Amino acid sequence: MNDPLSRRSLLAGLGATALGAAVSGTPLAAADAGFIDVHHHHVPPEMAAAAAAYAAKSGTAVAPQVKDWTAEKSLATMDANGVATSVLVLAQSTGVWDLNDPAALRRMARACNEHGAAMARAHPGRYAFFAWLPVPDIDGCLAEIAYAFDRLGAAGAGFFTSYGTRWAGDRAFAPIYDELDRRKAVAYFHPLAPACCNDLIPGVRDNYTEFPQDTARAVTSLLFNGIFATHRNIKWIFSHAGGPVPVYAGRIAALATPPDLARIAPDGIVAELARLNFETANANYQPNLDAALDLVPQAQLVFGTDYPYVPVDANVKSFGTLKLPPALRRAIARENALRLIPGLAGGK
C-alpha cells in the first residue's frame, strides 16, 4: 500500500477518536493521547510451545487465547480501540510454569522477558513489559530483576497471586521485595485459581470466582506478613479493581486483632489497603468501580483490559458506560498510569 495514509495510521486515528468519545465525548486533539492498558497479555513462543507440549501429553486442548495470539492481532486491537500503550503481562497457562524445576523456571522467565523487551523495541512507545520472575526460586528472581531492569528496561516486576500452596506474602519471598523496594519498583500481581481450589465447584469456572478470590488471598498474605508495611517504596498494582478487597477491607479491619497490628498496619488495616493501586480489567461495572474508589484515592486506579482473555473493545465500551466525571475518566484511562510508571510517557 503506497498511500501515505496507511492502514495503521488510519486505525490509529480511529482509535484516538474512540478514546476521545469514551473519555470526554469529543476526539482527543493530541496525537500521542490514548488509553494506557496495564494488563495486556503476550504469549512468547516458548510459552506457547510449552503449553502445546503439555496439551499433547495430557490429552487436553491449548486455550485459543494462547494458541492464536500474535503481535499483529495485539497491535490491531490496540489501534482500533484507542490504546496508545500496553504493558505486557503473563498468564499461568497450564503446563508452562513448573514450580519444582528452578532451572526451567529461570529459562521460561528469561525467554518471556526477552520477548517483552523485543516487543517494546520493535514498537517504540506502544509496549512496555512487567518482568516475570521465576518464583519461588529466590536467587533466580534476584538475578532476573537485575537483568530485566538494568539491561532490558522492564517497567516493573510481575507476579502470580499464588505459587502452589504459597501465597504472594510468604515470608520466604521477602528478599525479592527487598530488592524491588530498593529500586522503588512497580510490583504487579495477576490472579489465578490456586492449587487448593481448581475446579472447586462443578459448573462454576475458576475465572468467575477463584481468580478474584486469589487476589484477596495475595493481598491479605502481604498485609498480615508485614510486607506492605516494611516495603513502602514498592508501588503495588492488583488486577480487576482489587477483586473483593474493597468489599473485604472493612470486614477485615473489624475482625482482625493480630498481636502485631501496630507493626503490620501502623495506621490501621484500611489505611494500609488504601495505599494499593488497582487496574480495571473486566471490572468496568459501576458497583466495582464505586467500591474501589471508596477505598483508594482516584490517582490509584488505572485502566486494564486482560486482552486476549477479555477483548479490548469490550473493556473500552464498558468503561464508556461508567458514570465518572470527565477528569476522572482521563485520569483512569491514561494519566494515572503515567504517574505510576513514568517510563510510559513516550505514548503512541
N, C-alpha and C positions, 0 to 999 in steps of 0.2 A: 504494500500500500504506500504510494508516494505522496499522497495528500498530507500536508503538514499537520492537519487536524487528524491525528492518528486515533485509532480505536481507544488506546489507553488514555489519551488526553481527553477524548470525548467522555469516556466513562468517569474520569476524574472530575470533569466539570459537572456531570450529572450527580456524582456523589456529593460534591460540595453543596449543590442545591438541595439534595436530600437532607443533609445535615442542617443546613440553614432552616429548612422547614420544620425539622424536628426540634430544633433548639430555640429558634426565635421567631418563626413564622415567615422569615424572608431569607433569601440566599445570603451566604456569607460573602463579604467583599474580599477578604484576604485570601490569596491563592494558597497559602500554607495552612489554612484553618481546616479542621475536621476532627472527627472523633478520634480519641486515643483508646484503643482496645487493649487492656492489660491482661486479658485472659483469652489468648488466641493460640490454639494448639498447632504444633507442627509434628510431622511424622518423618523423622530421619530414616534413610534407607535401612540402616542397621536395626532400627526398631521395627520396621515393617517386616524385615526378614526374620527376626526372632519371633514375632507374632505368628507369621506364616508357618515357621517350623514347629512351633508349639501346637498350632491348629492341626497340622498334618499328623503329628504324633498322637494327639488326643482325640482325633476324630471330630473336632469342633470347627466352627467357621470363624474366620477373621472378621471383625467388625468392619462394615463398609467404610466407616469414617477413617479407619486405619488403612484399609486396602486401597481406597480410591483417592487418598489425599495427594495433592500436587501443589507446588508453589504457584503454578499458574491459576489454579482454582482459588487459592487463598487471595492472591492479588486481585483477581477479577471481582470477587465478592466485596473486598475492601473498596475498590474503585466504585462499584455500583451503589454502595451504601454510605459513601462519605466518610470512610475510615482512613484517616491520614497515616496513622502509625499503629502497628500491633506489636505487643510484647509477646514473644513466643514462650509457651509453656508445654509441659509434657503430661501425658496421661498414663495411668497404671494399666497398660494393656497386659492381659493375661499371658504369662509365659515370657515376658520381656525382662523383668527385674527379679533376678534370683538373689534373695537376701542371704542365702547360705554360701554364696560364691563371691568373695570380695574382689577377686581379680576380674571376674566377668562384670560385676557392678561397675568397677572403675572403667573398664573398656566401654561399656554402654554409655556411661555418663560422659566420657570424653568424646565419643562419637556424636552424641546428641548435641553437646555444647559446640563442637566444631561445626555442626550443621547449622545451628542457630547463628553462629558468628558469620558463616558463609552467606546465609540469607541476608543478614544485615549489611554485609559488604556488597553483595550483588544488587541490593535495592536501597541505596542510601536514603535515610530518613523514613523509610517505610517500615522497617523492622528493628526491634531490639530483642534481647532474649534474657530470660532468667536462667542462670546456670544451674542445671540439675545436679544434685550431689548424691554420691554413692552411699547414702545412709543404709546400714549402721556402721560402715567402715570409717571410723573417725579419722585415721591417718589419711585415708583416701579422700575424705571430704576436705580436709585442710589443704591437701595438695591440689585438689580440683578448684578450690576457691582461689588459691594463688594463681593458678594457670588461667582460669576463666576470667578473673577480674583484671589481672595485670597484663595478660597477653591477648585475650580475646575481647575485652571490653564489655563484659557482662553488665546488665542493668541491675542485677540483684541475684539472689540465690533462690532456687526453687525447691520445695519440699512436698512430700505427701503428708497427709494428716496423721497417718499411722504406718508402722512397719512391722508386719506380723502381729505380735501381741504387745508391741510397744508403741506408745503414742509420742507425739512431737515433743512433749515436755520432759521426756525421760532424762533424768539427771546425767546419764551416760553421754548424752548428746551435748552437754554444756560446753565442751571445748569448741564445737562448731559455732555456737552462738557467741562465745568469747571472741572469736576471730571476726565474725560479722559485726559485732558491737565495736570492735577496734576500728573497723573500716566504715562505720556509720552506714551500713548497707541496708538495702531492702531485703526482707525475707517474705516470700510469697508461698502460700500453702494451698495445695489442691486436694480436695477430699476424694475419698474412695470408700468402698464397703470393706471394713477391716476383716481380718481373718475370723474374728468371733461371729460375724453377722452376715456372711454371704448367704443370699437366698434364705433369709431368716423366716419370711412369711410367704407361704405359697401364693402365687398370683400377684405378689407385690414386688415390683422390680426394685433393686437396690438403689437406683438413682432417684426414686421417689422420696425415700425417707432416710436410708442409711448414709448416703453421701452428705446431706446437710447435718445429720446427727454426728458424723465423724468430725466435721468442723467444730462442733461444740465440744467433743471429746478432746480434740487437739488444743483448743483454747483453754479449757479447764485444766488440762495437764500442764500447759505452760504457766498458767496462773498459779496453781497450787504447789508447783515445784519451784516457784520463785523466779522463773526465767524472765518473765516480764519485768519484775522489779529490779533485777540485777543487770539487765541489758537495756538500759534506757536509750542507747543510741541506735538501736535497730528500728527500722520502720516496717512494722508488721502489716501484711495485707492478707485478708482472708476472703475466700470466694463466696459468691451467691448471697451478697448482703449480710454475710456473717452467719448464714443458716439460722438456727434457732437462738443464737447467742443474744440478740437484742431482747428477745422474749424471756430468756432464762435469767438475764442479768439481775433483775430484782429478786427473783426467787433464790438464786444462789447467795446473794448478799444477805437475805433474810434468814436463810437456814444455816449457812456455813459459819462455824465458830472454831476455826483451827487455832491451836495454841500460838502459832507464829504469825497470826494475821498481820501484826504490825510490820513484819519483815516482808511478807509476800505481797501485801497491798497497803502501803503506808498511808494512803489517802482513802482507803476503803475499796471494796471489790468493784463497785460500779465505776468509780473513778479510774480504776486500773483497766477495765474493759473499754471505757470511753476513750482510751489512748489508741485503740486499734484503728486500722484502715480496712474498709470493706469495698469490694467491687460488685457490680450489679448484674453479672451474667445470670440469665434465667431467673431474675428476681425483680423485673420491672413490673411489679404488681403493687398497687398503691399501699396496701397494708404492710408489705415487706419494707418498702422504702420509708414509710412513715415510722415504722418501728426502728429501723436503722438510724434514721435522722433524729429520733428521740434519744438515742444512746450516744452517738458520736457527733462531733461538730461537722458542719456541712463540708468543710475542707477535707474531710477524711473519707469521702465517698467518691469512687472513681468508676468509670464505665468499663464493662467487660462483656464478652459475648459467649465464650465457651465453644467457638467455632472449632471443628465442624459438627460437634455433637448437638449444638443448637445453632440454627442458621443466623448469620449476621443480620439479614433483613428482619427476621422476627424480633431480634433484640432492639434494633433501631425503631421499628414500628411500635413495639410495646413501650419503649422509652418515650416516644412521642405522645402516648396517651396519658402519661403521668401529669398530675396537677401540681406543677412546680413553677415557681417564678422564673422568668427568663434568665436572670443572672445565675440562679442555681442550676438551671439546665446546662448553661455553658460551662459552669464550674465542673459539674459531674462529667460532662461529655469530653472535656479536654483540659481545662485549666488546673484542676486539682492534680491530675497526673503529671503535668509539667513541673509543679512544685515538689511532688513526691519523688519523681525520678527526673532530675534536671537534664540528664543526657538525652532525653527525648525532645529537647527544644528544637531540633532540626526540622521536625514536621515533614509534611509532604512537599 
